[in-house]
Amino acid sequence: MRYTRHFASIALAVGMLLAGASVVSAADWRDSYQGGRREFRGDYGRVERMRANIARDRARLEEDMRWRRWDRVRRDRADLARDERELDRYGRRW
């Protein structure tokens, strides 16, 4: 009889510890998930700026090709390729 009382006390203590641990881990997951979403929302602006920069580079490249400015065309192509690689690398992190 006296062992039953100790066993019940230990079982109750272990049950309370397990329940508390699951609540803490759920709170940590929610906080990390919310933080990740905040970071993701901030990235939309950067992606849009990258896309706008690429659009400007393409327009400048087409204009230089139209006016046959070959030195500028080479420079614009290198700039455009660099910006597209950066956007591609950035997109893979999502």
PDB file of N, CA, C and O in Angstrom, chain B, residues numbered from 101:
ATOM      1  N   MET B 101       0.814  -1.182   0.000  1.00  0.00           N
ATOM      2  CA  MET B 101       0.000   0.000   0.000  1.00  0.00           C
ATOM      3  C   MET B 101       0.866   1.257   0.000  1.00  0.00           C
ATOM      4  O   MET B 101       0.558   2.232  -0.685  1.00  0.00           O
ATOM      5  N   ARG B 102       1.939   1.226   0.766  1.00  0.00           N
ATOM      6  CA  ARG B 102       2.729   2.447   0.812  1.00  0.00           C
ATOM      7  C   ARG B 102       3.466   2.681  -0.498  1.00  0.00           C
ATOM      8  O   ARG B 102       3.746   3.835  -0.822  1.00  0.00           O
ATOM      9  N   TYR B 103       3.798   1.640  -1.276  1.00  0.00           N
ATOM     10  CA  TYR B 103       4.443   1.809  -2.572  1.00  0.00           C
ATOM     11  C   TYR B 103       3.474   2.376  -3.603  1.00  0.00           C
ATOM     12  O   TYR B 103       3.887   3.105  -4.504  1.00  0.00           O
ATOM     13  N   THR B 104       2.226   2.058  -3.482  1.00  0.00           N
ATOM     14  CA  THR B 104       1.219   2.552  -4.415  1.00  0.00           C
ATOM     15  C   THR B 104       1.110   4.067  -4.312  1.00  0.00           C
ATOM     16  O   THR B 104       0.998   4.758  -5.325  1.00  0.00           O
ATOM     17  N   ARG B 105       1.142   4.580  -3.091  1.00  0.00           N
ATOM     18  CA  ARG B 105       1.043   6.021  -2.896  1.00  0.00           C
ATOM     19  C   ARG B 105       2.252   6.735  -3.521  1.00  0.00           C
ATOM     20  O   ARG B 105       2.081   7.781  -4.146  1.00  0.00           O
ATOM     21  N   HIS B 106       3.458   6.197  -3.366  1.00  0.00           N
ATOM     22  CA  HIS B 106       4.658   6.790  -3.962  1.00  0.00           C
ATOM     23  C   HIS B 106       4.614   6.694  -5.487  1.00  0.00           C
ATOM     24  O   HIS B 106       4.970   7.636  -6.194  1.00  0.00           O
ATOM     25  N   PHE B 107       4.174   5.543  -5.974  1.00  0.00           N
ATOM     26  CA  PHE B 107       4.082   5.358  -7.423  1.00  0.00           C
ATOM     27  C   PHE B 107       3.100   6.356  -8.035  1.00  0.00           C
ATOM     28  O   PHE B 107       3.372   6.915  -9.097  1.00  0.00           O
ATOM     29  N   ALA B 108       1.979   6.582  -7.387  1.00  0.00           N
ATOM     30  CA  ALA B 108       0.986   7.531  -7.889  1.00  0.00           C
ATOM     31  C   ALA B 108       1.547   8.959  -7.877  1.00  0.00           C
ATOM     32  O   ALA B 108       1.294   9.727  -8.805  1.00  0.00           O
ATOM     33  N   SER B 109       2.285   9.311  -6.862  1.00  0.00           N
ATOM     34  CA  SER B 109       2.884  10.646  -6.794  1.00  0.00           C
ATOM     35  C   SER B 109       3.908  10.845  -7.903  1.00  0.00           C
ATOM     36  O   SER B 109       3.952  11.893  -8.546  1.00  0.00           O
ATOM     37  N   ILE B 110       4.733   9.821  -8.117  1.00  0.00           N
ATOM     38  CA  ILE B 110       5.747   9.916  -9.173  1.00  0.00           C
ATOM     39  C   ILE B 110       5.081   9.974 -10.545  1.00  0.00           C
ATOM     40  O   ILE B 110       5.484  10.768 -11.395  1.00  0.00           O
ATOM     41  N   ALA B 111       4.070   9.147 -10.767  1.00  0.00           N
ATOM     42  CA  ALA B 111       3.366   9.141 -12.048  1.00  0.00           C
ATOM     43  C   ALA B 111       2.702  10.497 -12.306  1.00  0.00           C
ATOM     44  O   ALA B 111       2.729  10.991 -13.433  1.00  0.00           O
ATOM     45  N   LEU B 112       2.121  11.090 -11.297  1.00  0.00           N
ATOM     46  CA  LEU B 112       1.490  12.409 -11.439  1.00  0.00           C
ATOM     47  C   LEU B 112       2.532  13.480 -11.767  1.00  0.00           C
ATOM     48  O   LEU B 112       2.287  14.339 -12.614  1.00  0.00           O
ATOM     49  N   ALA B 113       3.690  13.436 -11.105  1.00  0.00           N
ATOM     50  CA  ALA B 113       4.744  14.410 -11.371  1.00  0.00           C
ATOM     51  C   ALA B 113       5.285  14.268 -12.798  1.00  0.00           C
ATOM     52  O   ALA B 113       5.516  15.272 -13.472  1.00  0.00           O
ATOM     53  N   VAL B 114       5.484  13.040 -13.258  1.00  0.00           N
ATOM     54  CA  VAL B 114       5.981  12.819 -14.617  1.00  0.00           C
ATOM     55  C   VAL B 114       4.949  13.290 -15.635  1.00  0.00           C
ATOM     56  O   VAL B 114       5.312  13.893 -16.645  1.00  0.00           O
ATOM     57  N   GLY B 115       3.689  13.027 -15.389  1.00  0.00           N
ATOM     58  CA  GLY B 115       2.633  13.477 -16.296  1.00  0.00           C
ATOM     59  C   GLY B 115       2.580  14.994 -16.391  1.00  0.00           C
ATOM     60  O   GLY B 115       2.390  15.541 -17.477  1.00  0.00           O
ATOM     61  N   MET B 116       2.743  15.669 -15.279  1.00  0.00           N
ATOM     62  CA  MET B 116       2.731  17.134 -15.299  1.00  0.00           C
ATOM     63  C   MET B 116       3.942  17.680 -16.053  1.00  0.00           C
ATOM     64  O   MET B 116       3.822  18.676 -16.767  1.00  0.00           O
ATOM     65  N   LEU B 117       5.100  17.046 -15.906  1.00  0.00           N
ATOM     66  CA  LEU B 117       6.292  17.490 -16.630  1.00  0.00           C
ATOM     67  C   LEU B 117       6.127  17.316 -18.137  1.00  0.00           C
ATOM     68  O   LEU B 117       6.503  18.197 -18.910  1.00  0.00           O
ATOM     69  N   LEU B 118       5.570  16.188 -18.553  1.00  0.00           N
ATOM     70  CA  LEU B 118       5.368  15.944 -19.979  1.00  0.00           C
ATOM     71  C   LEU B 118       4.365  16.925 -20.586  1.00  0.00           C
ATOM     72  O   LEU B 118       4.563  17.414 -21.698  1.00  0.00           O
ATOM     73  N   ALA B 119       3.302  17.206 -19.859  1.00  0.00           N
ATOM     74  CA  ALA B 119       2.306  18.154 -20.363  1.00  0.00           C
ATOM     75  C   ALA B 119       2.902  19.552 -20.470  1.00  0.00           C
ATOM     76  O   ALA B 119       2.639  20.267 -21.438  1.00  0.00           O
ATOM     77  N   GLY B 120       3.688  19.938 -19.501  1.00  0.00           N
ATOM     78  CA  GLY B 120       4.324  21.255 -19.543  1.00  0.00           C
ATOM     79  C   GLY B 120       5.336  21.361 -20.669  1.00  0.00           C
ATOM     80  O   GLY B 120       5.457  22.414 -21.295  1.00  0.00           O
ATOM     81  N   ALA B 121       6.060  20.290 -20.933  1.00  0.00           N
ATOM     82  CA  ALA B 121       7.055  20.304 -22.005  1.00  0.00           C
ATOM     83  C   ALA B 121       6.393  20.447 -23.364  1.00  0.00           C
ATOM     84  O   ALA B 121       6.921  21.139 -24.234  1.00  0.00           O
ATOM     85  N   SER B 122       5.258  19.812 -23.564  1.00  0.00           N
ATOM     86  CA  SER B 122       4.596  19.920 -24.863  1.00  0.00           C
ATOM     87  C   SER B 122       4.046  21.329 -25.084  1.00  0.00           C
ATOM     88  O   SER B 122       4.049  21.816 -26.215  1.00  0.00           O
ATOM     89  N   VAL B 123       3.579  21.984 -24.037  1.00  0.00           N
ATOM     90  CA  VAL B 123       3.077  23.354 -24.169  1.00  0.00           C
ATOM     91  C   VAL B 123       4.224  24.298 -24.513  1.00  0.00           C
ATOM     92  O   VAL B 123       4.066  25.187 -25.348  1.00  0.00           O
ATOM     93  N   VAL B 124       5.377  24.111 -23.875  1.00  0.00           N
ATOM     94  CA  VAL B 124       6.529  24.965 -24.140  1.00  0.00           C
ATOM     95  C   VAL B 124       7.011  24.779 -25.572  1.00  0.00           C
ATOM     96  O   VAL B 124       7.309  25.761 -26.252  1.00  0.00           O
ATOM     97  N   SER B 125       7.091  23.536 -26.043  1.00  0.00           N
ATOM     98  CA  SER B 125       7.559  23.312 -27.404  1.00  0.00           C
ATOM     99  C   SER B 125       6.569  23.872 -28.420  1.00  0.00           C
ATOM    100  O   SER B 125       6.987  24.362 -29.470  1.00  0.00           O
ATOM    101  N   ALA B 126       5.283  23.812 -28.139  1.00  0.00           N
ATOM    102  CA  ALA B 126       4.295  24.382 -29.049  1.00  0.00           C
ATOM    103  C   ALA B 126       4.433  25.902 -29.106  1.00  0.00           C
ATOM    104  O   ALA B 126       4.290  26.498 -30.174  1.00  0.00           O
ATOM    105  N   ALA B 127       4.704  26.515 -27.990  1.00  0.00           N
ATOM    106  CA  ALA B 127       4.886  27.971 -27.972  1.00  0.00           C
ATOM    107  C   ALA B 127       6.146  28.360 -28.734  1.00  0.00           C
ATOM    108  O   ALA B 127       6.146  29.352 -29.464  1.00  0.00           O
ATOM    109  N   ASP B 128       7.217  27.592 -28.573  1.00  0.00           N
ATOM    110  CA  ASP B 128       8.448  27.884 -29.311  1.00  0.00           C
ATOM    111  C   ASP B 128       8.224  27.746 -30.804  1.00  0.00           C
ATOM    112  O   ASP B 128       8.693  28.578 -31.580  1.00  0.00           O
ATOM    113  N   TRP B 129       7.515  26.710 -31.215  1.00  0.00           N
ATOM    114  CA  TRP B 129       7.251  26.511 -32.635  1.00  0.00           C
ATOM    115  C   TRP B 129       6.440  27.669 -33.199  1.00  0.00           C
ATOM    116  O   TRP B 129       6.724  28.162 -34.291  1.00  0.00           O
ATOM    117  N   ARG B 130       5.425  28.101 -32.448  1.00  0.00           N
ATOM    118  CA  ARG B 130       4.588  29.199 -32.929  1.00  0.00           C
ATOM    119  C   ARG B 130       5.406  30.483 -33.068  1.00  0.00           C
ATOM    120  O   ARG B 130       5.254  31.214 -34.047  1.00  0.00           O
ATOM    121  N   ASP B 131       6.270  30.758 -32.094  1.00  0.00           N
ATOM    122  CA  ASP B 131       7.095  31.962 -32.155  1.00  0.00           C
ATOM    123  C   ASP B 131       8.073  31.911 -33.321  1.00  0.00           C
ATOM    124  O   ASP B 131       8.269  32.908 -34.017  1.00  0.00           O
ATOM    125  N   SER B 132       8.683  30.756 -33.531  1.00  0.00           N
ATOM    126  CA  SER B 132       9.639  30.665 -34.635  1.00  0.00           C
ATOM    127  C   SER B 132       8.902  30.742 -35.967  1.00  0.00           C
ATOM    128  O   SER B 132       9.421  31.318 -36.924  1.00  0.00           O
ATOM    129  N   TYR B 133       7.714  30.177 -36.042  1.00  0.00           N
ATOM    130  CA  TYR B 133       6.941  30.232 -37.283  1.00  0.00           C
ATOM    131  C   TYR B 133       6.518  31.666 -37.571  1.00  0.00           C
ATOM    132  O   TYR B 133       6.610  32.120 -38.711  1.00  0.00           O
ATOM    133  N   GLN B 134       6.061  32.375 -36.565  1.00  0.00           N
ATOM    134  CA  GLN B 134       5.645  33.762 -36.766  1.00  0.00           C
ATOM    135  C   GLN B 134       6.846  34.623 -37.157  1.00  0.00           C
ATOM    136  O   GLN B 134       6.730  35.496 -38.017  1.00  0.00           O
ATOM    137  N   GLY B 135       7.986  34.384 -36.536  1.00  0.00           N
ATOM    138  CA  GLY B 135       9.176  35.135 -36.887  1.00  0.00           C
ATOM    139  C   GLY B 135       9.588  34.887 -38.317  1.00  0.00           C
ATOM    140  O   GLY B 135      10.003  35.814 -39.012  1.00  0.00           O
ATOM    141  N   GLY B 136       9.480  33.650 -38.771  1.00  0.00           N
ATOM    142  CA  GLY B 136       9.802  33.332 -40.152  1.00  0.00           C
ATOM    143  C   GLY B 136       8.864  34.024 -41.116  1.00  0.00           C
ATOM    144  O   GLY B 136       9.286  34.468 -42.184  1.00  0.00           O
ATOM    145  N   ARG B 137       7.598  34.121 -40.753  1.00  0.00           N
ATOM    146  CA  ARG B 137       6.653  34.792 -41.647  1.00  0.00           C
ATOM    147  C   ARG B 137       6.942  36.288 -41.697  1.00  0.00           C
ATOM    148  O   ARG B 137       6.781  36.917 -42.743  1.00  0.00           O
ATOM    149  N   ARG B 138       7.367  36.862 -40.573  1.00  0.00           N
ATOM    150  CA  ARG B 138       7.713  38.281 -40.581  1.00  0.00           C
ATOM    151  C   ARG B 138       8.895  38.529 -41.502  1.00  0.00           C
ATOM    152  O   ARG B 138       8.898  39.498 -42.261  1.00  0.00           O
ATOM    153  N   GLU B 139       9.905  37.659 -41.444  1.00  0.00           N
ATOM    154  CA  GLU B 139      11.056  37.807 -42.319  1.00  0.00           C
ATOM    155  C   GLU B 139      10.639  37.658 -43.773  1.00  0.00           C
ATOM    156  O   GLU B 139      11.118  38.391 -44.638  1.00  0.00           O
ATOM    157  N   PHE B 140       9.753  36.718 -44.042  1.00  0.00           N
ATOM    158  CA  PHE B 140       9.308  36.471 -45.413  1.00  0.00           C
ATOM    159  C   PHE B 140       8.563  37.679 -45.952  1.00  0.00           C
ATOM    160  O   PHE B 140       8.735  38.042 -47.116  1.00  0.00           O
ATOM    161  N   ARG B 141       7.735  38.309 -45.121  1.00  0.00           N
ATOM    162  CA  ARG B 141       7.005  39.495 -45.571  1.00  0.00           C
ATOM    163  C   ARG B 141       7.955  40.629 -45.910  1.00  0.00           C
ATOM    164  O   ARG B 141       7.701  41.388 -46.845  1.00  0.00           O
ATOM    165  N   GLY B 142       9.032  40.754 -45.175  1.00  0.00           N
ATOM    166  CA  GLY B 142      10.003  41.791 -45.452  1.00  0.00           C
ATOM    167  C   GLY B 142      10.761  41.560 -46.750  1.00  0.00           C
ATOM    168  O   GLY B 142      11.284  42.504 -47.342  1.00  0.00           O
ATOM    169  N   ASP B 143      10.823  40.310 -47.194  1.00  0.00           N
ATOM    170  CA  ASP B 143      11.559  39.978 -48.401  1.00  0.00           C
ATOM    171  C   ASP B 143      10.811  40.343 -49.672  1.00  0.00           C
ATOM    172  O   ASP B 143      11.435  40.467 -50.726  1.00  0.00           O
ATOM    173  N   TYR B 144       9.507  40.519 -49.614  1.00  0.00           N
ATOM    174  CA  TYR B 144       8.762  40.877 -50.822  1.00  0.00           C
ATOM    175  C   TYR B 144       9.279  42.190 -51.406  1.00  0.00           C
ATOM    176  O   TYR B 144       9.407  42.318 -52.623  1.00  0.00           O
ATOM    177  N   GLY B 145       9.569  43.141 -50.567  1.00  0.00           N
ATOM    178  CA  GLY B 145      10.075  44.422 -51.045  1.00  0.00           C
ATOM    179  C   GLY B 145      11.408  44.275 -51.747  1.00  0.00           C
ATOM    180  O   GLY B 145      11.642  44.897 -52.783  1.00  0.00           O
ATOM    181  N   ARG B 146      12.285  43.453 -51.186  1.00  0.00           N
ATOM    182  CA  ARG B 146      13.597  43.251 -51.806  1.00  0.00           C
ATOM    183  C   ARG B 146      13.459  42.556 -53.149  1.00  0.00           C
ATOM    184  O   ARG B 146      14.136  42.925 -54.108  1.00  0.00           O
ATOM    185  N   VAL B 147      12.596  41.559 -53.232  1.00  0.00           N
ATOM    186  CA  VAL B 147      12.389  40.845 -54.498  1.00  0.00           C
ATOM    187  C   VAL B 147      11.824  41.791 -55.551  1.00  0.00           C
ATOM    188  O   VAL B 147      12.237  41.753 -56.709  1.00  0.00           O
ATOM    189  N   GLU B 148      10.890  42.629 -55.154  1.00  0.00           N
ATOM    190  CA  GLU B 148      10.311  43.579 -56.117  1.00  0.00           C
ATOM    191  C   GLU B 148      11.362  44.580 -56.598  1.00  0.00           C
ATOM    192  O   GLU B 148      11.368  44.954 -57.771  1.00  0.00           O
ATOM    193  N   ARG B 149      12.247  45.013 -55.705  1.00  0.00           N
ATOM    194  CA  ARG B 149      13.318  45.916 -56.125  1.00  0.00           C
ATOM    195  C   ARG B 149      14.267  45.222 -57.097  1.00  0.00           C
ATOM    196  O   ARG B 149      14.726  45.828 -58.065  1.00  0.00           O
ATOM    197  N   MET B 150      14.559  43.941 -56.833  1.00  0.00           N
ATOM    198  CA  MET B 150      15.414  43.184 -57.743  1.00  0.00           C
ATOM    199  C   MET B 150      14.760  43.061 -59.120  1.00  0.00           C
ATOM    200  O   MET B 150      15.422  43.244 -60.142  1.00  0.00           O
ATOM    201  N   ARG B 151      13.474  42.755 -59.145  1.00  0.00           N
ATOM    202  CA  ARG B 151      12.771  42.613 -60.424  1.00  0.00           C
ATOM    203  C   ARG B 151      12.706  43.937 -61.171  1.00  0.00           C
ATOM    204  O   ARG B 151      12.837  43.964 -62.394  1.00  0.00           O
ATOM    205  N   ALA B 152      12.506  45.026 -60.453  1.00  0.00           N
ATOM    206  CA  ALA B 152      12.487  46.343 -61.098  1.00  0.00           C
ATOM    207  C   ALA B 152      13.861  46.669 -61.682  1.00  0.00           C
ATOM    208  O   ALA B 152      13.959  47.234 -62.771  1.00  0.00           O
ATOM    209  N   ASN B 153      14.908  46.316 -60.961  1.00  0.00           N
ATOM    210  CA  ASN B 153      16.260  46.545 -61.453  1.00  0.00           C
ATOM    211  C   ASN B 153      16.522  45.725 -62.715  1.00  0.00           C
ATOM    212  O   ASN B 153      17.155  46.214 -63.651  1.00  0.00           O
ATOM    213  N   ILE B 154      16.048  44.501 -62.745  1.00  0.00           N
ATOM    214  CA  ILE B 154      16.210  43.656 -63.928  1.00  0.00           C
ATOM    215  C   ILE B 154      15.441  44.242 -65.103  1.00  0.00           C
ATOM    216  O   ILE B 154      15.937  44.243 -66.229  1.00  0.00           O
ATOM    217  N   ALA B 155      14.243  44.736 -64.854  1.00  0.00           N
ATOM    218  CA  ALA B 155      13.459  45.345 -65.935  1.00  0.00           C
ATOM    219  C   ALA B 155      14.173  46.575 -66.501  1.00  0.00           C
ATOM    220  O   ALA B 155      14.198  46.769 -67.717  1.00  0.00           O
ATOM    221  N   ARG B 156      14.750  47.402 -65.639  1.00  0.00           N
ATOM    222  CA  ARG B 156      15.519  48.566 -66.116  1.00  0.00           C
ATOM    223  C   ARG B 156      16.732  48.133 -66.928  1.00  0.00           C
ATOM    224  O   ARG B 156      17.050  48.734 -67.955  1.00  0.00           O
ATOM    225  N   ASP B 157      17.412  47.077 -66.457  1.00  0.00           N
ATOM    226  CA  ASP B 157      18.579  46.583 -67.192  1.00  0.00           C
ATOM    227  C   ASP B 157      18.185  46.082 -68.580  1.00  0.00           C
ATOM    228  O   ASP B 157      18.892  46.336 -69.556  1.00  0.00           O
ATOM    229  N   ARG B 158      17.074  45.382 -68.671  1.00  0.00           N
ATOM    230  CA  ARG B 158      16.618  44.880 -69.976  1.00  0.00           C
ATOM    231  C   ARG B 158      16.257  46.029 -70.914  1.00  0.00           C
ATOM    232  O   ARG B 158      16.588  45.996 -72.099  1.00  0.00           O
ATOM    233  N   ALA B 159      15.584  47.036 -70.387  1.00  0.00           N
ATOM    234  CA  ALA B 159      15.212  48.184 -71.223  1.00  0.00           C
ATOM    235  C   ALA B 159      16.460  48.913 -71.709  1.00  0.00           C
ATOM    236  O   ALA B 159      16.536  49.305 -72.873  1.00  0.00           O
ATOM    237  N   ARG B 160      17.430  49.095 -70.831  1.00  0.00           N
ATOM    238  CA  ARG B 160      18.671  49.770 -71.207  1.00  0.00           C
ATOM    239  C   ARG B 160      19.436  48.938 -72.245  1.00  0.00           C
ATOM    240  O   ARG B 160      20.008  49.487 -73.187  1.00  0.00           O
ATOM    241  N   LEU B 161      19.440  47.603 -72.065  1.00  0.00           N
ATOM    242  CA  LEU B 161      20.106  46.718 -73.015  1.00  0.00           C
ATOM    243  C   LEU B 161      19.470  46.826 -74.400  1.00  0.00           C
ATOM    244  O   LEU B 161      20.174  46.930 -75.404  1.00  0.00           O
ATOM    245  N   GLU B 162      18.140  46.801 -74.450  1.00  0.00           N
ATOM    246  CA  GLU B 162      17.456  46.903 -75.740  1.00  0.00           C
ATOM    247  C   GLU B 162      17.724  48.244 -76.415  1.00  0.00           C
ATOM    248  O   GLU B 162      17.914  48.300 -77.630  1.00  0.00           O
ATOM    249  N   GLU B 163      17.741  49.303 -75.649  1.00  0.00           N
ATOM    250  CA  GLU B 163      18.020  50.623 -76.221  1.00  0.00           C
ATOM    251  C   GLU B 163      19.442  50.683 -76.769  1.00  0.00           C
ATOM    252  O   GLU B 163      19.669  51.199 -77.864  1.00  0.00           O
ATOM    253  N   ASP B 164      20.402  50.155 -76.006  1.00  0.00           N
ATOM    254  CA  ASP B 164      21.783  50.165 -76.482  1.00  0.00           C
ATOM    255  C   ASP B 164      21.953  49.287 -77.714  1.00  0.00           C
ATOM    256  O   ASP B 164      22.742  49.620 -78.598  1.00  0.00           O
ATOM    257  N   MET B 165      21.238  48.187 -77.790  1.00  0.00           N
ATOM    258  CA  MET B 165      21.303  47.344 -78.983  1.00  0.00           C
ATOM    259  C   MET B 165      20.693  48.077 -80.182  1.00  0.00           C
ATOM    260  O   MET B 165      21.207  47.982 -81.297  1.00  0.00           O
ATOM    261  N   ARG B 166      19.622  48.792 -79.956  1.00  0.00           N
ATOM    262  CA  ARG B 166      18.969  49.531 -81.038  1.00  0.00           C
ATOM    263  C   ARG B 166      19.901  50.603 -81.607  1.00  0.00           C
ATOM    264  O   ARG B 166      19.945  50.822 -82.818  1.00  0.00           O
ATOM    265  N   TRP B 167      20.645  51.266 -80.719  1.00  0.00           N
ATOM    266  CA  TRP B 167      21.548  52.334 -81.154  1.00  0.00           C
ATOM    267  C   TRP B 167      22.963  51.819 -81.430  1.00  0.00           C
ATOM    268  O   TRP B 167      23.868  52.607 -81.705  1.00  0.00           O
ATOM    269  N   ARG B 168      23.154  50.513 -81.358  1.00  0.00           N
ATOM    270  CA  ARG B 168      24.422  49.848 -81.687  1.00  0.00           C
ATOM    271  C   ARG B 168      25.591  50.363 -80.833  1.00  0.00           C
ATOM    272  O   ARG B 168      26.675  50.649 -81.344  1.00  0.00           O
ATOM    273  N   ARG B 169      25.347  50.469 -79.555  1.00  0.00           N
ATOM    274  CA  ARG B 169      26.404  50.857 -78.605  1.00  0.00           C
ATOM    275  C   ARG B 169      26.973  49.568 -78.006  1.00  0.00           C
ATOM    276  O   ARG B 169      26.575  49.154 -76.917  1.00  0.00           O
ATOM    277  N   TRP B 170      27.888  48.951 -78.712  1.00  0.00           N
ATOM    278  CA  TRP B 170      28.302  47.595 -78.384  1.00  0.00           C
ATOM    279  C   TRP B 170      29.055  47.507 -77.066  1.00  0.00           C
ATOM    280  O   TRP B 170      28.943  46.497 -76.370  1.00  0.00           O
ATOM    281  N   ASP B 171      29.808  48.517 -76.706  1.00  0.00           N
ATOM    282  CA  ASP B 171      30.489  48.485 -75.400  1.00  0.00           C
ATOM    283  C   ASP B 171      29.470  48.492 -74.261  1.00  0.00           C
ATOM    284  O   ASP B 171      29.600  47.759 -73.280  1.00  0.00           O
ATOM    285  N   ARG B 172      28.475  49.322 -74.418  1.00  0.00           N
ATOM    286  CA  ARG B 172      27.420  49.378 -73.396  1.00  0.00           C
ATOM    287  C   ARG B 172      26.596  48.102 -73.380  1.00  0.00           C
ATOM    288  O   ARG B 172      26.142  47.671 -72.320  1.00  0.00           O
ATOM    289  N   VAL B 173      26.397  47.490 -74.547  1.00  0.00           N
ATOM    290  CA  VAL B 173      25.635  46.233 -74.611  1.00  0.00           C
ATOM    291  C   VAL B 173      26.335  45.157 -73.789  1.00  0.00           C
ATOM    292  O   VAL B 173      25.693  44.452 -73.011  1.00  0.00           O
ATOM    293  N   ARG B 174      27.653  45.030 -73.960  1.00  0.00           N
ATOM    294  CA  ARG B 174      28.392  44.027 -73.176  1.00  0.00           C
ATOM    295  C   ARG B 174      28.280  44.292 -71.674  1.00  0.00           C
ATOM    296  O   ARG B 174      28.084  43.367 -70.886  1.00  0.00           O
ATOM    297  N   ARG B 175      28.407  45.557 -71.288  1.00  0.00           N
ATOM    298  CA  ARG B 175      28.300  45.910 -69.872  1.00  0.00           C
ATOM    299  C   ARG B 175      26.890  45.651 -69.343  1.00  0.00           C
ATOM    300  O   ARG B 175      26.725  45.159 -68.226  1.00  0.00           O
ATOM    301  N   ASP B 176      25.865  45.983 -70.151  1.00  0.00           N
ATOM    302  CA  ASP B 176      24.478  45.763 -69.728  1.00  0.00           C
ATOM    303  C   ASP B 176      24.166  44.278 -69.600  1.00  0.00           C
ATOM    304  O   ASP B 176      23.454  43.864 -68.685  1.00  0.00           O
ATOM    305  N   ARG B 177      24.705  43.474 -70.526  1.00  0.00           N
ATOM    306  CA  ARG B 177      24.474  42.020 -70.433  1.00  0.00           C
ATOM    307  C   ARG B 177      25.098  41.447 -69.169  1.00  0.00           C
ATOM    308  O   ARG B 177      24.494  40.603 -68.507  1.00  0.00           O
ATOM    309  N   ALA B 178      26.291  41.894 -68.831  1.00  0.00           N
ATOM    310  CA  ALA B 178      26.946  41.408 -67.605  1.00  0.00           C
ATOM    311  C   ALA B 178      26.159  41.833 -66.371  1.00  0.00           C
ATOM    312  O   ALA B 178      25.991  41.053 -65.434  1.00  0.00           O
ATOM    313  N   ASP B 179      25.679  43.073 -66.377  1.00  0.00           N
ATOM    314  CA  ASP B 179      24.888  43.573 -65.241  1.00  0.00           C
ATOM    315  C   ASP B 179      23.579  42.801 -65.113  1.00  0.00           C
ATOM    316  O   ASP B 179      23.175  42.432 -64.011  1.00  0.00           O
ATOM    317  N   LEU B 180      22.924  42.561 -66.234  1.00  0.00           N
ATOM    318  CA  LEU B 180      21.665  41.822 -66.224  1.00  0.00           C
ATOM    319  C   LEU B 180      21.874  40.387 -65.737  1.00  0.00           C
ATOM    320  O   LEU B 180      21.092  39.884 -64.931  1.00  0.00           O
ATOM    321  N   ALA B 181      22.918  39.737 -66.219  1.00  0.00           N
ATOM    322  CA  ALA B 181      23.205  38.358 -65.788  1.00  0.00           C
ATOM    323  C   ALA B 181      23.491  38.313 -64.291  1.00  0.00           C
ATOM    324  O   ALA B 181      23.035  37.399 -63.604  1.00  0.00           O
ATOM    325  N   ARG B 182      24.242  39.291 -63.777  1.00  0.00           N
ATOM    326  CA  ARG B 182      24.540  39.326 -62.338  1.00  0.00           C
ATOM    327  C   ARG B 182      23.272  39.487 -61.515  1.00  0.00           C
ATOM    328  O   ARG B 182      23.085  38.800 -60.511  1.00  0.00           O
ATOM    329  N   ASP B 183      22.393  40.405 -61.945  1.00  0.00           N
ATOM    330  CA  ASP B 183      21.152  40.634 -61.207  1.00  0.00           C
ATOM    331  C   ASP B 183      20.230  39.417 -61.255  1.00  0.00           C
ATOM    332  O   ASP B 183      19.578  39.091 -60.263  1.00  0.00           O
ATOM    333  N   GLU B 184      20.174  38.747 -62.404  1.00  0.00           N
ATOM    334  CA  GLU B 184      19.329  37.550 -62.510  1.00  0.00           C
ATOM    335  C   GLU B 184      19.874  36.415 -61.656  1.00  0.00           C
ATOM    336  O   GLU B 184      19.097  35.680 -61.046  1.00  0.00           O
ATOM    337  N   ARG B 185      21.194  36.258 -61.597  1.00  0.00           N
ATOM    338  CA  ARG B 185      21.773  35.235 -60.716  1.00  0.00           C
ATOM    339  C   ARG B 185      21.471  35.530 -59.247  1.00  0.00           C
ATOM    340  O   ARG B 185      21.159  34.623 -58.475  1.00  0.00           O
ATOM    341  N   GLU B 186      21.564  36.798 -58.872  1.00  0.00           N
ATOM    342  CA  GLU B 186      21.276  37.178 -57.488  1.00  0.00           C
ATOM    343  C   GLU B 186      19.819  36.885 -57.135  1.00  0.00           C
ATOM    344  O   GLU B 186      19.532  36.367 -56.056  1.00  0.00           O
ATOM    345  N   LEU B 187      18.904  37.213 -58.039  1.00  0.00           N
ATOM    346  CA  LEU B 187      17.491  36.927 -57.788  1.00  0.00           C
ATOM    347  C   LEU B 187      17.251  35.427 -57.716  1.00  0.00           C
ATOM    348  O   LEU B 187      16.469  34.961 -56.887  1.00  0.00           O
ATOM    349  N   ASP B 188      17.916  34.670 -58.577  1.00  0.00           N
ATOM    350  CA  ASP B 188      17.760  33.214 -58.567  1.00  0.00           C
ATOM    351  C   ASP B 188      18.285  32.622 -57.266  1.00  0.00           C
ATOM    352  O   ASP B 188      17.634  31.764 -56.670  1.00  0.00           O
ATOM    353  N   ARG B 189      19.459  33.072 -56.818  1.00  0.00           N
ATOM    354  CA  ARG B 189      19.996  32.582 -55.541  1.00  0.00           C
ATOM    355  C   ARG B 189      19.095  32.955 -54.385  1.00  0.00           C
ATOM    356  O   ARG B 189      18.875  32.157 -53.474  1.00  0.00           O
ATOM    357  N   TYR B 190      18.576  34.164 -54.422  1.00  0.00           N
ATOM    358  CA  TYR B 190      17.703  34.626 -53.352  1.00  0.00           C
ATOM    359  C   TYR B 190      16.391  33.845 -53.341  1.00  0.00           C
ATOM    360  O   TYR B 190      15.854  33.543 -52.276  1.00  0.00           O
ATOM    361  N   GLY B 191      15.879  33.521 -54.524  1.00  0.00           N
ATOM    362  CA  GLY B 191      14.637  32.765 -54.622  1.00  0.00           C
ATOM    363  C   GLY B 191      14.779  31.344 -54.102  1.00  0.00           C
ATOM    364  O   GLY B 191      13.815  30.774 -53.591  1.00  0.00           O
ATOM    365  N   ARG B 192      15.950  30.773 -54.223  1.00  0.00           N
ATOM    366  CA  ARG B 192      16.164  29.391 -53.739  1.00  0.00           C
ATOM    367  C   ARG B 192      16.149  29.305 -52.231  1.00  0.00           C
ATOM    368  O   ARG B 192      15.866  28.244 -51.675  1.00  0.00           O
ATOM    369  N   ARG B 193      16.453  30.420 -51.548  1.00  0.00           N
ATOM    370  CA  ARG B 193      16.445  30.394 -50.077  1.00  0.00           C
ATOM    371  C   ARG B 193      15.038  30.310 -49.525  1.00  0.00           C
ATOM    372  O   ARG B 193      14.849  29.880 -48.387  1.00  0.00           O
ATOM    373  N   TRP B 194      14.047  30.711 -50.306  1.00  0.00           N
ATOM    374  CA  TRP B 194      12.680  30.655 -49.809  1.00  0.00           C
ATOM    375  C   TRP B 194      12.264  29.255 -49.744  1.00  0.00           C
ATOM    376  O   TRP B 194      11.135  28.964 -49.348  1.00  0.00           O
TER     377      TRP B 194
END
